[in-house]
């Protein structure tokens, strides 16, 4: 783990997306079963017992979305933001 829990929670991978998100919740969880990771273009599963960021929200008022991102993908995204000079 390269970053703090607060940094993982504050990072917004959906920033700039035009979808309207309401009833949004973000938390770090320990997975009980495999989940697909949404943090990269290369598909992979998050193994049971791994820590991950879980985000769920109502998307555009039409449906509920639930997304898991593994910590290695979050570390990579946060490092890229730091290299680009972004605050988060």
N, C-alpha and C positions, 0 to 999 in steps of 0.2 A: 504494500500500500504506500503510494508515494505522496498522497494528499490527505488532508483531514476530512472527516465526515462533513463538516460544514462546507468545505470547498466542493465536495461531490454534490451536496444538496443545492448549493447556490448556482452551480453551473447549469445553463439552460441550453441543451442541445437543440431545442426547437426554436430558439431565438431567430427571428427573421422570417419564420414560416407564416404564411398568410391565414392559416386556419384559426378559427376562434375557439379558444379553449376555456371552458368554464368548469366549475366544481373540481378544480385541479388539486391533486395531492401528490406529493413527492416524498419518498422515504427510502432509507437504506434497509434492506432485508437480507436474511439468510434464506436461500431458496431451499424448498423441500423436495422439489421435482425439477426436471430440466425445463428451461425456458429458452426460446430463441432470443439472441442478443440483437438489439436494434442499433448498436453503437458503431457498426462498420458496414461497409458494402460487401464484405466477405462473410457469408452466412456461417454462424456457429452457434452452438447451444451453451448455455450457462449450466454447469454441472450442479447437481444437488449438493447442498452444504456450502455453496459459494456465496459470498456477499455480493449484492448487486443493488443498483438504484432501480426502484420500481416507481413508475409514474403512471397515474391514471387520470383521465379527464373526459369530459363530454366534448366531443369534437364537432364544431359547427352546429351544435344543437341537434345533431342527427343520431349519433351513436357514441357509445362509450369505448374509448381506446385504453389499452393497458400495455405498457411497454417496459421491458427489462433491459438494462445495460450493465454489462459486467465491469468490474473495477479496472481491469487492464485497458479496456476501450476508453473508459473515462479518463484514465491517466494519460493516454495518448492524446485525447481531445484537449485536455487541459494544458498539456505541454505544447501542443500546436498553437493554442490561443496565446500562451506566454511568449512563444517565438514571434507571433504576429504582433505582439505589443498590446493585446487586448487586456482589459482589466479582469475579465473572468474567463 
